[in-house]
Amino acid sequence: STSIPCRSLIQWKGEKKKQPFAKWHPNVSIKGNAKLWWKYLHVYAIETQVKRKIISWRWSTIRKHRERCREYTQLRVKEITGKKLTLLELQKVSESFDE
């Protein structure tokens, strides 16, 4: 039946979403282990929300982003004006989107 592959795909997507949090996840039941679960929630919030925001607002991160934007703009202007881009320049453009 078609429900089995769809179901496994849904389960796979669910597992994929849980994957980043698995390293902090306590392997005990919630009942009787509230302290461990609160610690898990606290660490999760700090690691995924607070630290990420702190890193994204550092001057070094902002400077790198602006440099990538300038490089991309220069390469795009070069491409629009009809000049050929080298392989190295094309790699720079694709790398700028990966970060």
Z-matrix of the N, CA and C atoms (Angstrom, degrees):
N
C 1 1.459
C 2 1.523 1 110.03
N 3 1.315 2 117.01 1 159.93
C 4 1.462 3 121.25 2 -176.42
C 5 1.518 4 113.09 3 -81.00
N 6 1.320 5 117.44 4 -12.80
C 7 1.463 6 119.04 5 -177.60
C 8 1.528 7 112.33 6 -72.28
N 9 1.309 8 118.13 7 -27.28
C 10 1.467 9 120.49 8 -178.82
C 11 1.526 10 111.48 9 -66.37
N 12 1.352 11 120.18 10 -51.04
C 13 1.468 12 118.24 11 178.62
C 14 1.531 13 112.38 12 -61.96
N 15 1.322 14 117.87 13 -39.44
C 16 1.465 15 120.56 14 179.02
C 17 1.525 16 110.28 15 -64.61
N 18 1.294 17 115.98 16 -40.93
C 19 1.460 18 120.01 17 -179.86
C 20 1.525 19 110.60 18 -63.91
N 21 1.331 20 116.86 19 -43.67
C 22 1.458 21 119.47 20 -179.88
C 23 1.529 22 110.30 21 -67.48
N 24 1.317 23 117.99 22 -33.15
C 25 1.453 24 121.29 23 176.58
C 26 1.527 25 110.64 24 -65.70
N 27 1.322 26 116.09 25 -41.38
C 28 1.468 27 120.78 26 177.47
C 29 1.526 28 109.92 27 -64.45
N 30 1.323 29 116.50 28 -42.96
C 31 1.465 30 119.70 29 177.69
C 32 1.517 31 110.72 30 -62.96
N 33 1.333 32 116.97 31 -40.87
C 34 1.462 33 121.17 32 179.51
C 35 1.525 34 110.63 33 -61.97
N 36 1.334 35 116.60 34 -42.90
C 37 1.463 36 120.54 35 178.01
C 38 1.519 37 111.13 36 -62.50
N 39 1.347 38 115.90 37 -40.23
C 40 1.462 39 120.10 38 177.91
C 41 1.519 40 111.50 39 -63.53
N 42 1.329 41 116.05 40 -43.00
C 43 1.464 42 120.09 41 178.40
C 44 1.525 43 110.70 42 -64.95
N 45 1.304 44 116.41 43 -37.84
C 46 1.469 45 121.27 44 179.54
C 47 1.529 46 110.22 45 -63.39
N 48 1.331 47 116.82 46 -38.56
C 49 1.466 48 120.65 47 178.47
C 50 1.523 49 111.57 48 -68.23
N 51 1.332 50 116.66 49 -34.80
C 52 1.464 51 121.22 50 -177.85
C 53 1.522 52 113.03 51 -78.40
N 54 1.308 53 116.96 52 -20.91
C 55 1.457 54 122.23 53 -172.08
C 56 1.530 55 114.66 54 -52.96
N 57 1.334 56 120.80 55 -46.74
C 58 1.458 57 119.49 56 -178.81
C 59 1.524 58 114.10 57 -62.76
N 60 1.313 59 118.08 58 -23.00
C 61 1.454 60 121.40 59 -175.81
C 62 1.527 61 112.48 60 -96.46
N 63 1.315 62 117.21 61 -7.52
C 64 1.460 63 121.01 62 -174.39
C 65 1.522 64 113.00 63 -62.71
N 66 1.320 65 117.76 64 -30.49
C 67 1.462 66 118.95 65 -176.84
C 68 1.522 67 112.52 66 -67.47
N 69 1.338 68 118.43 67 -21.84
C 70 1.457 69 121.09 68 178.96
C 71 1.531 70 112.32 69 -101.53
N 72 1.318 71 116.47 70 -11.10
C 73 1.461 72 121.84 71 -171.97
C 74 1.526 73 111.59 72 -67.49
N 75 1.344 74 118.06 73 123.10
C 76 1.470 75 119.52 74 176.56
C 77 1.532 76 110.23 75 -73.95
N 78 1.300 77 116.13 76 139.06
C 79 1.460 78 120.59 77 -177.82
C 80 1.527 79 111.27 78 -94.81
N 81 1.322 80 115.38 79 46.27
C 82 1.464 81 121.09 80 178.32
C 83 1.524 82 108.04 81 -133.59
N 84 1.314 83 115.99 82 162.36
C 85 1.459 84 119.10 83 179.21
C 86 1.531 85 109.97 84 -71.73
N 87 1.302 86 116.05 85 160.36
C 88 1.461 87 121.05 86 -179.51
C 89 1.528 88 110.57 87 -69.86
N 90 1.323 89 115.76 88 -39.24
C 91 1.465 90 120.42 89 -177.35
C 92 1.536 91 110.42 90 -66.06
N 93 1.313 92 115.31 91 121.72
C 94 1.452 93 120.91 92 178.29
C 95 1.527 94 114.73 93 85.96
N 96 1.311 95 117.04 94 -2.20
C 97 1.461 96 120.89 95 -178.13
C 98 1.528 97 111.26 96 -129.99
N 99 1.296 98 115.98 97 39.90
C 100 1.465 99 121.05 98 -175.22
C 101 1.526 100 111.92 99 -60.34
N 102 1.319 101 116.73 100 -38.86
C 103 1.466 102 120.26 101 -177.83
C 104 1.528 103 110.86 102 -61.09
N 105 1.335 104 116.95 103 -44.36
C 106 1.464 105 120.45 104 178.04
C 107 1.520 106 111.72 105 -62.59
N 108 1.325 107 117.41 106 -41.06
C 109 1.461 108 120.97 107 -178.71
C 110 1.528 109 111.58 108 -69.95
N 111 1.331 110 118.18 109 -36.98
C 112 1.463 111 119.80 110 176.45
C 113 1.521 112 110.11 111 -66.43
N 114 1.332 113 116.34 112 -38.31
C 115 1.461 114 119.69 113 177.23
C 116 1.533 115 109.68 114 -63.13
N 117 1.332 116 116.74 115 -42.41
C 118 1.458 117 121.97 116 177.22
C 119 1.532 118 110.62 117 -57.30
N 120 1.311 119 117.32 118 -47.25
C 121 1.468 120 121.10 119 -179.89
C 122 1.526 121 111.44 120 -63.98
N 123 1.321 122 116.43 121 -39.36
C 124 1.462 123 120.74 122 179.45
C 125 1.535 124 110.76 123 -65.40
N 126 1.316 125 116.96 124 -49.02
C 127 1.469 126 121.22 125 -179.79
C 128 1.526 127 110.09 126 -62.51
N 129 1.328 128 116.74 127 -42.37
C 130 1.466 129 120.67 128 177.91
C 131 1.526 130 110.82 129 -58.12
N 132 1.326 131 116.90 130 -46.71
C 133 1.466 132 120.43 131 -178.65
C 134 1.517 133 111.22 132 -63.67
N 135 1.317 134 117.52 133 -43.63
C 136 1.472 135 121.03 134 -179.88
C 137 1.515 136 110.48 135 -64.63
N 138 1.319 137 117.51 136 -49.40
C 139 1.461 138 121.67 137 -175.28
C 140 1.525 139 112.81 138 -67.50
N 141 1.315 140 117.84 139 -41.41
C 142 1.463 141 119.75 140 -172.51
C 143 1.519 142 113.91 141 -93.26
N 144 1.312 143 117.86 142 -28.75
C 145 1.452 144 119.50 143 -175.55
C 146 1.528 145 112.32 144 -104.34
N 147 1.301 146 117.10 145 -55.86
C 148 1.462 147 121.48 146 -172.11
C 149 1.522 148 111.27 147 -71.50
N 150 1.326 149 117.85 148 -52.98
C 151 1.459 150 120.33 149 -177.13
C 152 1.518 151 112.06 150 -62.75
N 153 1.315 152 116.58 151 -37.77
C 154 1.468 153 120.05 152 179.54
C 155 1.518 154 110.73 153 -62.67
N 156 1.335 155 116.83 154 -42.17
C 157 1.461 156 120.43 155 179.36
C 158 1.518 157 111.43 156 -68.24
N 159 1.327 158 116.36 157 -38.49
C 160 1.466 159 120.05 158 178.66
C 161 1.522 160 110.03 159 -62.47
N 162 1.327 161 116.95 160 -45.60
C 163 1.457 162 120.86 161 -178.85
C 164 1.522 163 111.01 162 -64.48
N 165 1.319 164 117.51 163 -41.06
C 166 1.464 165 119.79 164 -176.64
C 167 1.526 166 112.80 165 -70.40
N 168 1.326 167 118.65 166 -18.08
C 169 1.455 168 120.61 167 179.70
C 170 1.529 169 113.50 168 -105.24
N 171 1.323 170 118.00 169 14.53
C 172 1.459 171 120.61 170 173.99
C 173 1.519 172 108.82 171 -75.83
N 174 1.330 173 115.75 172 147.46
C 175 1.458 174 119.39 173 179.94
C 176 1.520 175 111.71 174 -62.27
N 177 1.329 176 117.00 175 -35.76
C 178 1.466 177 119.46 176 179.84
C 179 1.531 178 110.79 177 -63.97
N 180 1.328 179 117.03 178 -38.83
C 181 1.467 180 120.72 179 178.74
C 182 1.523 181 110.70 180 -68.35
N 183 1.317 182 116.89 181 -41.97
C 184 1.466 183 121.20 182 178.97
C 185 1.529 184 110.02 183 -64.04
N 186 1.337 185 116.59 184 -42.07
C 187 1.467 186 120.79 185 179.51
C 188 1.526 187 110.85 186 -62.49
N 189 1.344 188 117.54 187 -45.00
C 190 1.468 189 120.61 188 178.52
C 191 1.525 190 111.13 189 -60.99
N 192 1.322 191 116.37 190 -40.75
C 193 1.462 192 120.16 191 179.32
C 194 1.529 193 110.91 192 -63.32
N 195 1.327 194 116.75 193 -44.09
C 196 1.468 195 120.52 194 179.50
C 197 1.528 196 111.07 195 -64.08
N 198 1.341 197 116.88 196 -39.53
C 199 1.464 198 120.09 197 177.86
C 200 1.524 199 111.03 198 -63.03
N 201 1.342 200 116.67 199 -42.10
C 202 1.465 201 120.01 200 177.42
C 203 1.522 202 111.00 201 -63.27
N 204 1.333 203 116.86 202 -39.30
C 205 1.469 204 120.50 203 178.62
C 206 1.528 205 110.59 204 -63.61
N 207 1.323 206 116.90 205 -44.03
C 208 1.470 207 120.39 206 179.16
C 209 1.522 208 111.40 207 -63.15
N 210 1.338 209 116.90 208 -45.69
C 211 1.467 210 120.40 209 178.40
C 212 1.520 211 110.83 210 -59.60
N 213 1.323 212 116.10 211 -44.35
C 214 1.457 213 120.02 212 179.81
C 215 1.523 214 110.67 213 -62.37
N 216 1.329 215 116.83 214 -43.13
C 217 1.469 216 120.79 215 -179.61
C 218 1.524 217 110.52 216 -61.89
N 219 1.331 218 116.86 217 -44.41
C 220 1.465 219 120.26 218 179.31
C 221 1.524 220 111.57 219 -62.19
N 222 1.324 221 116.57 220 -43.60
C 223 1.459 222 119.94 221 179.10
C 224 1.524 223 111.60 222 -67.09
N 225 1.317 224 116.79 223 -37.73
C 226 1.471 225 120.26 224 179.03
C 227 1.526 226 110.99 225 -66.37
N 228 1.333 227 117.02 226 -41.55
C 229 1.469 228 120.45 227 177.02
C 230 1.524 229 109.97 228 -62.33
N 231 1.322 230 116.16 229 -41.95
C 232 1.462 231 120.63 230 178.32
C 233 1.525 232 110.66 231 -60.99
N 234 1.314 233 116.66 232 -40.73
C 235 1.462 234 121.07 233 179.60
C 236 1.526 235 111.27 234 -67.99
N 237 1.329 236 116.76 235 -42.66
C 238 1.468 237 120.76 236 -178.43
C 239 1.523 238 111.49 237 -65.98
N 240 1.315 239 116.77 238 -36.24
C 241 1.471 240 120.03 239 -179.18
C 242 1.515 241 112.18 240 -74.88
N 243 1.313 242 118.22 241 -1.31
C 244 1.453 243 121.55 242 173.59
C 245 1.512 244 114.46 243 96.50
N 246 1.298 245 118.35 244 4.24
C 247 1.459 246 120.45 245 178.41
C 248 1.527 247 109.20 246 -81.51
N 249 1.318 248 115.51 247 144.52
C 250 1.462 249 120.66 248 179.43
C 251 1.520 250 110.23 249 -76.65
N 252 1.315 251 115.31 250 138.03
C 253 1.458 252 120.47 251 175.51
C 254 1.526 253 109.05 252 -91.94
N 255 1.317 254 116.11 253 140.65
C 256 1.457 255 120.14 254 176.91
C 257 1.522 256 109.17 255 -77.40
N 258 1.305 257 115.33 256 167.35
C 259 1.464 258 120.28 257 179.25
C 260 1.521 259 110.80 258 -62.25
N 261 1.321 260 116.93 259 -38.01
C 262 1.463 261 121.21 260 178.93
C 263 1.530 262 110.79 261 -63.69
N 264 1.314 263 116.65 262 -40.93
C 265 1.467 264 120.45 263 178.84
C 266 1.524 265 111.16 264 -66.25
N 267 1.326 266 117.08 265 -39.51
C 268 1.462 267 120.43 266 177.26
C 269 1.528 268 111.04 267 -64.04
N 270 1.324 269 116.76 268 -37.77
C 271 1.468 270 120.30 269 177.35
C 272 1.525 271 110.61 270 -65.24
N 273 1.346 272 116.59 271 -38.81
C 274 1.468 273 120.09 272 178.31
C 275 1.522 274 110.78 273 -60.72
N 276 1.327 275 116.02 274 -42.85
C 277 1.461 276 120.68 275 -179.78
C 278 1.527 277 110.05 276 -62.53
N 279 1.322 278 117.18 277 -46.29
C 280 1.471 279 119.33 278 -178.33
C 281 1.526 280 111.00 279 -68.41
N 282 1.319 281 118.54 280 -34.61
C 283 1.458 282 121.22 281 178.52
C 284 1.527 283 111.40 282 -68.32
N 285 1.324 284 116.77 283 -33.63
C 286 1.452 285 118.89 284 -178.84
C 287 1.526 286 111.86 285 -64.78
N 288 1.332 287 116.72 286 -27.65
C 289 1.465 288 119.77 287 177.86
C 290 1.523 289 111.95 288 -82.79
N 291 1.321 290 117.63 289 -21.19
C 292 1.457 291 120.79 290 -178.75
C 293 1.521 292 112.29 291 -75.07
N 294 1.301 293 118.81 292 -26.88
C 295 1.465 294 121.48 293 -175.84
C 296 1.492 295 113.12 294 -84.77
